[in-house]
Amino acid sequence: MSGGVQFDVRVAEAEPVSPNVRRLRMERLDDGELPPYSAGSHTVLTLDVEGRRFRNAYSLLGSTLAGGRAYEIAVLRSPQSRGGSAFIHDALAPGARLALSAPVNLFPVNRTARRHVLVAGGIGITPVAAMAAELAAADAPFELHYAMRDEASGAFADALVARHGAKVRLYVSRRQERIAVGAILEHQPIGTHLYVCGPERMIEAVLEDARQGGWPESALHCERFLAPEGGEPFRLRLARSGIETTVGAHETLLESIEAAGVDAPYLCRGGACGQCQTAVVEADGELVHADHYLTDAEKASGKAIMTCVSRLRGRELVLDL
């Protein structure tokens, strides 16, 4: 099964919240309600840009546990954009029509936790700010640590401080301020859970500090939506469908499969959930794994690939689709 239920929406608002981040508010075309979601959820937005179709996952701002008529996302202008983020920043205006998926939560708040430590870097503040709002509404104890390059790039920083006060700590890289994760975690009570979202290197550093401090894996939570990297084009054969096509230099395996008319499975489209895992029949070349789902042993076996972010470095790939 593919991405599930889709909703046709119109862009009701599109505004910058920092020099490189734009907020979109989207409402259903039929004026009905969109499904409720909890903090940490994401939606997959479908964008048609100059003859190409992109389906990109974006974390949802806030939470609408009772349902609502609109979803909001914040989109970073990526310097490595394949077209999606540039289109949202440069061409998408109020009134534009899009499609989005029903929400999925791969990064939920643990309701049994005694306390919550939230850590965000850059655009990773999107799901983390939603968690802070949900925890504040539930009167649950938390603290939020938000790292940014400079004050101008800190999307929602002022609003977070105004809303949550001393529970929020800001760190500005240009002032040589760093999150001292070890010190933050050292005196947390047993039963505290840690949540982190941001650049890959930051996530790994925060989790490693926590592990070195003896934190159990069950108390560590992160969200990673990887931007797929390009590469040299290669041939793709879908064994069961009898289809042959070419995966372009800036196209993902999943996008190529969809463009060929095959309803391939996916959920996060960011290499995290495992939904798009597909069996490899044959590979004339090297599988380039970019996901965080398959184990090292599974990657080395060459028997499976995550079509949303991984690809082949070689001539031809044959998949069991």
Protein Blocks (a to p, Z undefined) as FASTA:
>chain_A
ZZbjadddddfbdcdfbfkbccdddddfklpacddddehiacdddddeehiacdddddde
hjdfkopabdcddddddfkbghlmmmmmmmpcghiacdddddddfbbccfkbfbdcddde
hjllmmmmmmmmmmmmnopacddddddfblmlmghklmmmmmnmmmpccddfklopacdf
klmmmmgcehiacdddddfklmmmmmmmmmmnopafklpccddddddddddddddddfkn
opacdddfkbcfklmmmmnopacddfkonopnommgccdfbdcdddddfbfkbcfklmmn
opaccfklgccedjbdcddZZ
